[in-house]
Amino acid sequence: MSGTSPVNQLCVEQVTHSYGRTTVVRDVSLDVEAGQVHCLLGPSGSGKSTLLRIIAGLETPDSGAVSIGSVQVTGKHISVRPEQRAIGFVFQDYALFPHLNVQRNILYGMPRGTRAERHGKVKSLLERVELADAASAMPHTLSGGEQQRVALARALAREPAVMLLDEPFSSLDVRLRAEVRETTLRVLREFNTATLMVTHDPQESMRCADLVSVIRAGQIIQTATPQDLYFFPADRETAETFGPVNTLKVRQEGSQHVTTLGSLPGLVALDNLNETALLRPECIALEPAPNATADSHGIVRTIEPEGGTTLISVQLSQGPLVQARCLAPGNWSVGAVVRVRLRNPWVESNPGANSSAH
């Protein structure tokens, strides 16, 4: 990212860590630039939280290095203490001190300064996280969303170059989660903080991140933008993490990849090991075909409303069951005969777009 300060950057290089004979983080490397939100996505036990603890200095890895800007904080014969790292950490349970009010929670760990400077900074931080009137409140009187924002303000009070978020929104209900998430990410970007956020929720990673790293069994499987992860997953398991995916047998004909539905449109994800194409439902188009025979088309088997879209399963006459995502409402009915074709979602949704772009 051009124009960013090298101080506000996290670099993890080939980090490996084991508990006894069990390796929980294996040769992990990733970078987070200033002002960037990078999500680490994986199921429970995949090594996400262990990696955060290593970055924070709460665990010592078997091998590898961690740097913040130009300063290596973990490495061979190097282990900078957690409190001396330019890192803020927001835990899943927020970890506020229950016996301190909001102002004193934020003051805790704040760099030295005059009383006026420190109290002025608290006031400014509370305004940024939209809690200007909460300075004297005790943590137990606050909602979950308010406690999360206090935890964020306390972490920012340390003026960190890097912010670590460990499942920060998981305990909030859906409506509040969206509201708090928007505030949190806005503030972090305003502070130009390099942010690494752990989540097990694929949809949350898509909404929050500039980049997502998918971690499985302690290894990074793929790092990409949310759109590229969705349409160009590294393998079928990664594809299925982000929702329904069609797998069509593919064969090479010259420069074309051909399936039972014809040549693949533009760039697609290929599972070369199984000789299949990984196609999202958005890459399948349906058209009414009331006068067609079922032998040359497909039959609608299920219809699942999703709100603004509808997911439709179609049994191909000469092929597998496929799923198409269509705008809702639509005049679809179970048992209807439809024409099925491949589509390029970028070109057909944006007629002026380049078909090779993604």
C-alpha positions, 0 to 999 in steps of 0.5 A: 500500500503506497504512502503508508508509514512503515511503523504501522505494519505487522509482519509475521514470517514462517511462525510455527508453534506446538503444544507438546507434540501437537503443532497448532500453527505451522509455517504461517506468514502474513502482512498487515499494512497501516489502515488495513483490516486483515481477517484471520478466518478459521474454525475453532482449533485452527490456530487463530487465537494462538497466532494472536497470542504469539504476535502479542507476546503472550506465547513464544513460538518454536520458530519464525519471526514477528515484526512491527514496522522495522522492529522485530519483536519475536525471533531467534533470541528475541522476545520483546515483552508484551507491554513493550510492543506497540500493540493493542488487544481487544479480547473476546470478553473485553476484559474490562476491569470491573472495579474501575469506571470507564475513564479509569479503564481507559487511563490504565496503560496510557502513556505518561503525560500531564493529567490534563493531557491524559484526561483530554485524550480519554474525552477524545477517545470516548467521543470517537467511539460514540460514548462521550457521556460514559466516562463515570459509568461502571462496566457492569452498567453498560451494554455488551456493545458499549463494553466492546467500544470501551475496550477498543478505546482502552486499546487505542489509548496505548497508541498502538501501531497494530490492533489485534481483535479476537472474535470482538463481535461474537457475543453481540446480537445481529443488529448490535453486531453490525452497528458496533462493527461499523463504529469499530472499523471506522475508528481503526481506519481513522487512526490508520492502525494495522488491524488483524481480526480473528473470526470464525464467521465467513460473512463477517470476514467478507464485510470487514476485511480488506484481505482475508487469510483462511487458516485450517489446521494451523496453516494459511490456505489462501490470502485474498480479497473477499471477492477473490476468495468468494469467486476464486477459492483455492480448493473446494473446502475453502469454497464451501466456507463461503456458501454454496458452490457448484462443481462441474466436471471440466475438460480442456479443448484447446484454450477453453475449459468446457463443461456440460453447460458449455465453455467456462465464461472468463476466469473461474476457479478450477479444482485441478485435482478432481478436474472440476470447476468451482462455480458460484450460483451467481455464475449460473443463469436460468431462463424460462423454457415452457416449450422446451423438453426436459431432455435438453434443459433442467427441472427446478427441484427446490426454491429457497428465498433469501430476501433480495435473492432466491437460491434455485436448485435445478436438476440438469437433464444431462448432468448434476444438480446445480444451484443458481442465485436469481434476483427475487421475486421471480416467476419460478416454480418447482417442477418447471422446465428451465434453460440453464447456461453459464454466465460471467457475473462481472460482465452481465452485472456490469455491461461496461466491465472487462470480462477478464477482470476480477 
